[in-house]
Amino acid sequence: MGPAAPRRPQVVALLMGYAQISATFTLDSSLVDQTPFEEVKKKGFLGGQAGGGVVGVKKKARQTSSLWSGFNFASIGESLESMIGGETSSSIKEMKAVTNSRAIPLLSTPQSLLFVDVHLEPGEEKSFTFSCRLPRGLPASHRGKAIKIVYNLTIGVQGAPGNQQQVSDVRRVNVPFRVFPGVDSDGEILGHDLMQPHVILNDVAKTAPIDSPELDYNAKPAIADDTEMSNTKFLDFVDKLLDRNRRRQSSSSMLTDTFNPVGGPVGAMQSQALRTINRAVMMSNQFGVSSDTSTSPNRFEIASGGKQIAVVTLDRPLHRLGETVIVVVDFSNSEKICSNLRATLETCEKVVPGLAVRSAATISRVTKKVYASRAENVLFMQRAVFCPTIPVLVSPTFITSGVSLDWSIKLEFGTVKEAEGVADAEGDEDVVPQNQIVKRNTLLEELVKDERGVVEVAVESLECDTFEVTIPITVYGDVVEDGTASADDVIGVPI
């Protein structure tokens, strides 16, 4: 018995393929009341994925004798309907499944055809482009405790049946992608009403095939002619990497570096929203500044009990993902002793009172996420610096009608209670400064006193009071240049 003959690769026949964008969000029932959103599920169902057809009637499979006998424009419509509900599509059944699901629709677009009737030879591949403009005001992608917002690109491919017994099914794959919130002309982050999902009925997406050129293996590479061009592209790529790394390591970038990106003139590779964000970030310290420097939006005077504790200064109140926030705490003019300081960079989800199931303090404690923290002993210190870096793979600030995400710098001060007898020592103000008198009488205790002098030692314990100060900041999405993508950003997902 001879060896079995190798199986010859067959031609793959694809009836059609489509692409579709959808977005949903889920709420935690222990923190947010989900009753008002039951009607929202029906809105998303009626506008998008339910489609049409006869309610509750089982569809009969088409009888086809060959590949081409049943292929017409009507079969394309039937294939679109079979993608959604299969051979036993029922609108009532689908609607019950949607309403019973925890996911609430946020965005729904129609299916856009990528191709129809494609035959692929062994080893052959074809590529298609899909572009769709998202509506303004969509919230950012987020995976938190109170709310989770997910955006998906659904790609489906249906193979053509080979014979009467073979039934072609639709293969789908969901590719999640990340969305940053939009801004208005003044750089303010746009909000979204969760009760009004975006249901797009018209197909506004653009699809086009990408012609892959055939490789000529006999052609000789023109290395000598392309050497200068290759070196220029490589140097531009290195400059782009260095510029991105420098921007993320330092939040005090120069104005010319922001408005003149590497590799092009002003605004050549930037969208209108990106230019608006750059202008708002660089001008954030100038808003509200008058002749009095104490009214600066990045300078805060901290006081307790009518006495000044410190002066907190931020480099700027607006930042992007991946940048470093510089916080300087000045104790030079402090009227009370500050023993310790704890600083954190954190986020917190805020739920509107009408939808909140728990108290605001409970929701803040449960949804809080700390990304950077530092504790330091600040006794006898004139200044303390806190430089946290905003992670790149986190959610920026976004605003919705139900749940919002806020970024903040939280400072916890520990102040020492003044000891008895400090008021008596205040009479020597001409000889010793006031703050030094307080520190001497509070931090030292008398051990021995005779005609030769007084011996004092440090106290074993201090009675302190603590209080917190929260400084809100706004975090925008990361800088993404239009039309460019590095090799690390391109991934392949098999269907």
Backbone torsions as a table, in degrees:
resi	resn	phi	psi	omega
1	MET	NA	119.4	-175.6
2	GLY	-76.0	164.8	179.1
3	PRO	-65.7	147.7	-179.2
4	ALA	-68.0	139.3	-179.7
5	ALA	-68.5	139.0	179.8
6	PRO	-62.0	143.9	-177.8
7	ARG	-75.8	127.5	-177.5
8	ARG	-78.8	132.3	178.0
9	PRO	-62.0	141.2	-177.7
10	GLN	-104.8	157.6	177.1
11	VAL	-74.0	133.9	179.5
12	VAL	-94.3	123.6	178.9
13	ALA	-108.4	121.9	179.8
14	LEU	-112.5	125.6	-178.0
15	LEU	-71.8	-43.9	-178.3
16	MET	-167.6	166.1	175.1
17	GLY	-146.7	150.7	-177.7
18	TYR	-142.8	165.1	176.2
19	ALA	-136.1	145.7	-175.6
20	GLN	-152.7	141.9	178.0
21	ILE	-109.3	134.9	177.8
22	SER	-143.2	154.9	178.6
23	ALA	-143.8	138.3	178.4
24	THR	-137.9	161.9	174.1
25	PHE	-138.1	150.3	178.0
26	THR	-123.8	147.0	-178.4
27	LEU	-117.4	148.5	175.6
28	ASP	-83.8	117.1	-176.1
29	SER	-66.1	-21.1	178.4
30	SER	-77.5	-12.3	-179.4
31	LEU	-119.7	-30.9	-174.5
32	VAL	-125.8	136.6	176.9
33	ASP	-75.7	122.7	-176.1
34	GLN	-96.6	-2.1	-177.5
35	THR	-60.0	-43.6	-179.0
36	PRO	-65.0	-15.4	-175.0
37	PHE	-94.0	1.8	177.4
38	GLU	-65.0	-36.5	177.8
39	GLU	-69.7	-29.2	179.6
40	VAL	-65.9	-35.6	178.7
41	LYS	-61.8	-37.4	179.0
42	LYS	-69.7	-34.7	178.3
43	LYS	-63.2	-45.8	179.0
44	GLY	-66.3	-33.2	179.5
45	PHE	-68.6	-45.6	-176.4
46	LEU	-68.1	-28.9	-175.3
47	GLY	-90.3	-21.2	-170.3
48	GLY	-122.1	-91.4	-161.0
49	GLN	-83.1	-6.0	-178.2
50	ALA	-72.1	-37.6	-178.9
51	GLY	71.6	-161.2	179.9
52	GLY	-113.6	-148.8	178.7
53	GLY	105.9	175.2	179.8
54	VAL	-82.5	133.8	-175.9
55	VAL	-75.0	127.4	171.4
56	GLY	71.2	13.0	-179.9
57	VAL	-106.1	128.3	-179.9
58	LYS	-73.9	130.9	-178.9
59	LYS	-83.5	142.9	178.9
60	LYS	-91.7	141.5	179.7
61	ALA	-70.4	140.5	178.6
62	ARG	-71.9	140.4	177.1
63	GLN	-93.2	116.3	-179.8
64	THR	-123.6	135.5	-179.9
65	SER	-93.9	-18.8	179.4
66	SER	-156.8	-178.7	-178.3
67	LEU	-68.2	-39.4	-172.7
68	TRP	-94.1	-16.9	-175.0
69	SER	-66.1	-34.5	-177.7
70	GLY	-102.8	10.5	-176.6
71	PHE	-92.8	111.2	174.3
72	ASN	-152.6	-176.4	-177.4
73	PHE	-67.4	-29.3	178.1
74	ALA	-68.4	-35.2	179.8
75	SER	-66.8	-29.6	176.8
76	ILE	-63.7	-43.2	178.5
77	GLY	-64.6	-39.6	178.3
78	GLU	-66.7	-34.2	178.1
79	SER	-66.2	-38.4	177.5
80	LEU	-62.2	-40.5	179.6
81	GLU	-69.5	-36.6	-179.9
82	SER	-70.1	-23.3	176.5
83	MET	-62.4	-34.7	-172.6
84	ILE	-87.2	-47.1	-173.3
85	GLY	-114.3	-2.7	-178.2
86	GLY	74.7	-161.5	-177.7
87	GLU	-80.4	-13.6	-179.7
88	THR	-122.5	56.2	-177.2
89	SER	-72.9	135.3	176.7
90	SER	-141.7	121.8	-177.0
91	SER	-65.6	-37.2	179.4
92	ILE	-65.3	-42.4	-179.9
93	LYS	-64.3	-42.3	179.4
94	GLU	-65.7	-39.4	-178.2
95	MET	-65.8	-38.9	176.3
96	LYS	-64.1	-39.1	179.1
97	ALA	-65.7	-37.3	179.7
98	VAL	-69.2	-44.9	-178.0
99	THR	-69.0	-27.9	177.8
100	ASN	-82.3	-12.0	-179.8
101	SER	-77.6	151.4	177.4
102	ARG	-76.2	-24.4	-177.1
103	ALA	-71.5	134.0	179.6
104	ILE	-111.8	129.7	-175.8
105	PRO	-66.7	141.0	176.6
106	LEU	-119.0	-37.8	179.9
107	LEU	-148.5	136.8	177.8
108	SER	-141.5	127.8	178.0
109	THR	-121.5	154.7	177.5
110	PRO	-72.3	164.4	178.2
111	GLN	-75.6	130.4	-180.0
112	SER	-106.7	125.4	-180.0
113	LEU	-68.8	129.7	174.1
114	LEU	-92.7	-40.4	-179.7
115	PHE	-158.3	162.7	174.6
116	VAL	-138.8	130.9	176.0
117	ASP	57.2	76.6	178.7
118	VAL	-115.4	132.8	177.3
119	HIS	-116.2	126.9	-178.3
120	LEU	-113.1	122.2	174.6
121	GLU	-74.4	162.1	177.4
122	PRO	-55.7	124.6	-178.9
123	GLY	84.8	-2.8	-178.4
124	GLU	-90.3	148.1	177.2
125	GLU	-141.9	151.2	178.0
126	LYS	-134.1	142.8	-177.6
127	SER	-121.0	150.1	-179.8
128	PHE	-137.1	148.5	177.7
129	THR	-103.4	147.9	178.4
130	PHE	-139.3	123.9	178.6
131	SER	-135.0	135.9	-178.7
132	CYS	-146.3	128.2	179.6
133	ARG	-80.4	126.0	-179.4
134	LEU	-80.4	149.6	177.7
135	PRO	-64.8	153.5	177.9
136	ARG	-72.7	147.0	174.3
137	GLY	90.5	3.9	178.7
138	LEU	-67.7	141.2	178.4
139	PRO	-73.5	167.0	-178.6
140	ALA	-76.9	156.2	172.1
141	SER	-61.8	136.0	-172.9
142	HIS	-155.1	140.1	173.6
143	ARG	-128.2	86.7	-178.8
144	GLY	-113.4	-161.2	-179.5
145	LYS	-89.3	-49.5	-177.8
146	ALA	-78.6	-33.2	-177.2
147	ILE	-144.1	145.0	174.3
148	LYS	-129.0	127.1	-177.8
149	ILE	-119.9	123.8	-174.5
150	VAL	-129.3	134.8	174.3
151	TYR	-113.9	134.4	-177.6
152	ASN	-131.8	142.6	169.4
153	LEU	-106.3	112.0	-177.9
154	THR	-95.5	124.6	178.4
155	ILE	-119.0	125.4	-179.6
156	GLY	-124.1	142.5	179.4
157	VAL	-132.4	132.6	178.3
158	GLN	-117.5	123.9	178.6
159	GLY	-83.9	150.2	179.5
160	ALA	-79.4	138.6	179.6
161	PRO	-66.9	141.3	-179.9
162	GLY	-87.0	-29.5	177.9
163	ASN	-150.7	-173.8	-175.9
164	GLN	-69.1	-32.6	-177.0
165	GLN	-79.2	-28.9	-177.2
166	GLN	-78.4	128.9	179.3
167	VAL	-107.9	124.1	-179.5
168	SER	-80.7	130.8	177.7
169	ASP	-113.9	164.8	-177.8
170	VAL	-97.8	127.6	176.3
171	ARG	-101.0	125.7	-176.6
172	ARG	-120.8	153.0	173.3
173	VAL	-142.6	134.8	178.1
174	ASN	-101.8	119.8	-179.7
175	VAL	-108.3	108.7	178.8
176	PRO	-71.9	143.8	175.4
177	PHE	-136.3	164.5	-172.0
178	ARG	-103.5	140.5	-179.3
179	VAL	-126.4	135.8	174.0
180	PHE	-104.4	148.9	-178.8
181	PRO	-70.2	152.8	178.3
182	GLY	-87.4	168.9	-179.2
183	VAL	-131.4	159.2	175.5
184	ASP	-90.3	-170.0	-176.6
185	SER	-67.2	-20.7	179.1
186	ASP	-95.9	2.9	-179.6
187	GLY	87.2	5.6	177.5
188	GLU	-79.8	138.6	-178.4
189	ILE	-70.9	131.7	-178.7
190	LEU	-76.1	144.1	178.0
191	GLY	-98.6	168.0	-179.4
192	HIS	-135.9	140.6	176.8
193	ASP	-91.8	112.3	-178.5
194	LEU	-66.0	-19.9	179.6
195	MET	-80.9	-7.6	-178.8
196	GLN	-124.6	86.2	178.9
197	PRO	-70.3	153.8	177.3
198	HIS	-85.5	110.2	178.2
199	VAL	-113.4	108.1	-177.8
200	ILE	-98.7	115.4	-178.9
201	LEU	-90.2	-32.3	179.3
202	ASN	-85.9	141.9	178.9
203	ASP	-81.3	100.9	-178.9
204	VAL	-102.1	0.6	-179.7
205	ALA	-74.4	156.7	179.1
206	LYS	-116.7	126.5	177.9
207	THR	-124.8	147.5	-179.5
208	ALA	-158.3	145.5	175.9
209	PRO	-79.0	151.6	176.5
210	ILE	-107.9	115.6	179.4
211	ASP	-76.4	114.9	177.3
212	SER	-87.5	117.7	-178.1
213	PRO	-67.5	144.4	177.9
214	GLU	-74.9	141.5	-178.0
215	LEU	-82.3	130.7	175.9
216	ASP	-99.5	101.7	-175.9
217	TYR	-73.7	-17.6	-179.5
218	ASN	-85.7	-13.3	-178.1
219	ALA	-74.6	141.5	179.6
220	LYS	-89.6	134.1	179.9
221	PRO	-68.2	130.9	179.3
222	ALA	-88.4	79.2	-176.8
223	ILE	-73.8	-40.0	-175.7
224	ALA	-67.4	-33.5	-177.2
225	ASP	-76.7	-28.7	-175.2
226	ASP	-99.7	9.1	-176.4
227	THR	-65.0	-46.1	-177.9
228	GLU	-66.1	-40.7	178.8
229	MET	-66.5	-40.4	179.3
230	SER	-64.4	-41.6	177.9
231	ASN	-62.7	-39.6	179.3
232	THR	-65.4	-43.3	177.9
233	LYS	-63.7	-38.9	-179.9
234	PHE	-66.6	-42.0	179.1
235	LEU	-66.2	-37.8	176.3
236	ASP	-64.5	-38.6	178.3
237	PHE	-65.5	-41.7	178.3
238	VAL	-65.4	-40.9	178.2
239	ASP	-63.1	-37.8	178.9
240	LYS	-65.1	-42.0	178.2
241	LEU	-64.6	-43.2	-179.9
242	LEU	-66.0	-39.4	179.4
243	ASP	-66.0	-40.9	178.8
244	ARG	-66.5	-41.2	179.5
245	ASN	-67.0	-39.2	179.4
246	ARG	-67.0	-37.1	-179.7
247	ARG	-67.1	-37.9	-177.8
248	ARG	-76.2	-27.6	179.9
249	GLN	-82.0	-23.3	-178.3
250	SER	-131.0	128.2	-179.6
251	SER	-89.8	-4.3	-179.2
252	SER	-103.9	56.1	-179.9
253	SER	-69.1	157.0	-179.6
254	MET	-75.0	153.3	-178.8
255	LEU	-64.7	-36.4	-179.4
256	THR	-69.1	-32.9	178.6
257	ASP	-68.9	-30.9	-178.2
258	THR	-76.7	-41.9	-175.6
259	PHE	-91.3	-6.3	177.3
260	ASN	-127.3	81.8	-178.4
261	PRO	-66.2	156.5	-179.4
262	VAL	-67.1	133.8	174.3
263	GLY	96.6	11.0	179.4
264	GLY	179.6	168.0	178.6
265	PRO	-72.8	-177.8	-178.7
266	VAL	-63.2	124.4	176.8
267	GLY	74.6	6.9	-177.8
268	ALA	-68.0	-36.5	-177.5
269	MET	-114.2	15.3	-175.4
270	GLN	-119.6	143.0	176.5
271	SER	-82.7	173.1	179.7
272	GLN	-65.3	-38.8	178.9
273	ALA	-64.5	-39.4	-179.7
274	LEU	-66.6	-39.6	177.5
275	ARG	-66.8	-35.4	177.4
276	THR	-65.1	-41.9	178.6
277	ILE	-64.8	-42.5	179.0
278	ASN	-60.9	-41.9	179.8
279	ARG	-66.5	-40.5	-179.9
280	ALA	-67.1	-38.2	-179.4
281	VAL	-67.0	-45.8	-175.7
282	MET	-73.8	-24.7	-179.5
283	MET	-101.5	7.7	-173.8
284	SER	-65.7	-31.8	-179.0
285	ASN	-76.8	-13.0	-177.0
286	GLN	-92.9	-12.3	-179.8
287	PHE	-73.6	127.0	176.4
288	GLY	80.6	7.2	-179.1
289	VAL	-83.4	128.7	177.3
290	SER	-122.4	-163.3	179.0
291	SER	-66.7	-24.9	177.4
292	ASP	-89.2	116.1	-176.4
293	THR	-69.6	-15.6	-179.0
294	SER	-71.9	-13.2	179.5
295	THR	-92.5	10.4	179.3
296	SER	-64.7	141.5	-178.2
297	PRO	-69.9	-9.7	179.7
298	ASN	-113.5	16.4	180.0
299	ARG	-127.5	128.9	-175.2
300	PHE	-133.7	131.1	175.7
301	GLU	-96.3	123.5	-177.4
302	ILE	-102.3	127.2	-179.5
303	ALA	-137.0	156.0	178.2
304	SER	-145.3	126.7	-179.1
305	GLY	64.2	29.9	-179.7
306	GLY	80.4	2.8	-179.9
307	LYS	-116.8	138.4	-178.2
308	GLN	-72.5	136.2	178.7
309	ILE	-103.2	-50.7	-176.3
310	ALA	-161.9	171.5	173.9
311	VAL	-123.6	119.1	-177.4
312	VAL	-101.8	130.2	-179.5
313	THR	-127.3	127.7	174.4
314	LEU	-101.8	150.9	177.8
315	ASP	-63.3	-40.3	173.3
316	ARG	-167.8	153.0	-176.9
317	PRO	-82.5	-10.0	-179.5
318	LEU	-115.2	132.6	-179.2
319	HIS	-140.3	169.8	174.3
320	ARG	-113.8	166.0	174.3
321	LEU	-63.3	137.8	-179.9
322	GLY	90.4	-6.8	-179.4
323	GLU	-91.1	166.5	-179.7
324	THR	-104.2	130.9	177.7
325	VAL	-96.4	127.7	-179.5
326	ILE	-106.1	119.1	179.9
327	VAL	-119.4	123.2	179.7
328	VAL	-115.3	125.8	178.7
329	VAL	-111.6	116.7	-175.4
330	ASP	-102.8	122.0	177.9
331	PHE	-108.3	13.8	-172.8
332	SER	-65.0	-34.2	-179.2
333	ASN	-107.9	28.9	-178.3
334	SER	-70.0	136.4	178.1
335	GLU	-99.4	-5.5	175.1
336	LYS	-133.9	155.1	-179.0
337	ILE	-77.6	128.2	174.4
338	CYS	-107.4	114.9	-174.5
339	SER	-86.6	-39.5	-176.9
340	ASN	-144.6	156.5	-179.1
341	LEU	-139.7	131.4	176.1
342	ARG	-125.3	124.0	-177.3
343	ALA	-120.2	139.3	179.6
344	THR	-137.9	147.9	170.3
345	LEU	-107.4	118.2	-171.1
346	GLU	-145.8	165.0	174.6
347	THR	-122.8	157.9	-179.2
348	CYS	-150.0	136.5	177.4
349	GLU	-91.7	129.5	-179.5
350	LYS	-107.3	128.4	179.2
351	VAL	-109.3	134.4	-179.9
352	VAL	-63.5	146.6	-176.7
353	PRO	-58.8	-30.8	-178.8
354	GLY	-68.2	-21.7	-179.4
355	LEU	-110.8	-7.3	-175.5
356	ALA	-74.7	134.6	175.4
357	VAL	-94.2	-29.8	178.2
358	ARG	-110.7	173.2	178.6
359	SER	-71.1	161.9	-179.2
360	ALA	-63.5	-37.2	179.1
361	ALA	-66.2	-40.0	179.2
362	THR	-66.6	-43.5	178.7
363	ILE	-63.6	-40.0	179.0
364	SER	-64.4	-39.6	-179.4
365	ARG	-70.3	-37.4	-177.1
366	VAL	-75.0	-39.1	-174.8
367	THR	-90.5	-0.2	-176.9
368	LYS	-70.4	136.6	174.2
369	LYS	-129.1	126.6	-179.7
370	VAL	-102.8	124.5	-178.0
371	TYR	-103.8	-20.4	177.9
372	ALA	-159.0	141.7	179.8
373	SER	-148.1	155.4	178.3
374	ARG	-156.2	132.4	176.0
375	ALA	-118.2	138.3	-174.2
376	GLU	-148.2	144.4	173.3
377	ASN	-84.6	118.2	-173.0
378	VAL	-111.1	19.3	176.4
379	LEU	-62.2	130.5	178.3
380	PHE	63.2	18.5	177.1
381	MET	-95.4	143.4	177.3
382	GLN	-90.0	-26.1	-176.1
383	ARG	-157.5	143.1	174.9
384	ALA	-128.6	144.5	-176.1
385	VAL	-124.3	135.4	178.0
386	PHE	-127.7	119.7	-174.2
387	CYS	-125.9	75.1	177.3
388	PRO	-81.1	152.4	176.8
389	THR	-107.1	128.9	178.5
390	ILE	-73.5	123.4	179.3
391	PRO	-60.6	155.9	-178.4
392	VAL	-83.4	-36.9	-172.9
393	LEU	-94.7	42.7	176.5
394	VAL	-123.8	174.2	-177.7
395	SER	-86.9	135.7	173.3
396	PRO	-76.9	-178.4	177.9
397	THR	-66.1	131.7	174.5
398	PHE	-141.6	158.4	-174.7
399	ILE	-131.7	129.1	172.5
400	THR	-133.3	172.5	-179.1
401	SER	-73.6	-13.9	-179.0
402	GLY	-114.6	-51.8	-176.1
403	VAL	-131.3	137.1	177.8
404	SER	-130.2	157.3	178.7
405	LEU	-113.6	124.8	-179.2
406	ASP	-117.3	138.2	172.9
407	TRP	-101.8	147.1	-179.2
408	SER	-158.0	158.2	170.2
409	ILE	-106.9	118.4	-178.9
410	LYS	-106.8	127.2	179.6
411	LEU	-117.4	127.4	177.4
412	GLU	-112.5	115.1	-178.5
413	PHE	-99.7	139.3	172.7
414	GLY	-115.2	110.8	-177.4
415	THR	-106.2	143.6	-177.9
416	VAL	-86.5	133.1	175.6
417	LYS	-69.6	139.8	-179.1
418	GLU	-72.3	136.6	-179.4
419	ALA	-79.9	161.6	178.2
420	GLU	-68.0	144.2	-179.6
421	GLY	94.3	-2.8	179.0
422	VAL	-66.8	-36.6	-179.7
423	ALA	-62.8	-32.6	178.7
424	ASP	-68.8	-30.0	-178.5
425	ALA	-82.1	-8.1	-178.7
426	GLU	-72.2	-4.5	179.3
427	GLY	-73.6	-17.9	-179.0
428	ASP	-94.7	33.9	-177.1
429	GLU	-62.8	-26.6	-178.4
430	ASP	-73.7	-22.2	-176.8
431	VAL	-97.2	-45.7	-175.6
432	VAL	-123.5	137.1	177.8
433	PRO	-60.5	156.7	-175.1
434	GLN	-61.4	-47.2	-176.7
435	ASN	-65.9	-30.0	177.1
436	GLN	-71.8	-33.6	176.8
437	ILE	-65.4	-43.8	-179.9
438	VAL	-62.8	-43.8	-179.2
439	LYS	-65.7	-38.7	-178.7
440	ARG	-66.7	-42.5	-177.6
441	ASN	-76.9	-21.3	-177.7
442	THR	-93.2	-38.8	-172.7
443	LEU	-93.6	-10.8	-179.3
444	LEU	-121.5	148.7	175.4
445	GLU	-129.0	148.6	-174.5
446	GLU	-76.2	130.2	178.9
447	LEU	-105.5	-50.2	179.9
448	VAL	-138.1	138.7	177.3
449	LYS	-142.2	123.6	176.8
450	ASP	-146.6	-165.0	-177.2
451	GLU	-68.8	-16.4	-179.8
452	ARG	-84.7	-20.3	180.0
453	GLY	148.1	-163.6	-176.6
454	VAL	-125.1	134.6	175.2
455	VAL	-109.2	123.0	-179.4
456	GLU	-119.8	147.5	178.0
457	VAL	-127.6	163.9	179.2
458	ALA	-70.4	144.9	179.5
459	VAL	-71.7	152.8	-178.6
460	GLU	-78.7	-28.9	-178.8
461	SER	-145.6	156.9	-179.9
462	LEU	-128.1	140.4	173.3
463	GLU	-90.9	120.2	-173.8
464	CYS	-124.4	154.3	171.2
465	ASP	-115.1	140.5	179.7
466	THR	-120.1	146.6	174.0
467	PHE	-151.2	155.6	-176.6
468	GLU	-112.9	149.3	176.7
469	VAL	-131.2	127.8	-180.0
470	THR	-111.6	123.5	179.7
471	ILE	-111.4	111.6	-178.6
472	PRO	-74.2	145.4	173.7
473	ILE	-133.5	159.1	177.8
474	THR	-110.5	131.2	-178.5
475	VAL	-118.8	121.3	176.3
476	TYR	-91.9	170.7	175.2
477	GLY	-68.7	166.8	-179.4
478	ASP	-70.9	161.2	179.9
479	VAL	-76.9	120.6	177.9
480	VAL	-125.0	117.5	-179.6
481	GLU	-77.9	139.5	-176.7
482	ASP	-69.9	136.2	172.8
483	GLY	76.8	6.4	-179.2
484	THR	-121.3	143.9	177.9
485	ALA	-153.4	130.9	178.5
486	SER	-78.5	170.2	-179.1
487	ALA	-65.4	-28.9	179.3
488	ASP	-72.2	-21.6	-178.5
489	ASP	-84.9	-14.3	-177.9
490	VAL	-95.8	121.2	-179.6
491	ILE	-128.8	155.4	177.0
492	GLY	-112.4	132.4	180.0
493	VAL	-118.9	116.1	179.7
494	PRO	-71.7	146.2	177.4
495	ILE	-109.3	NA	NA
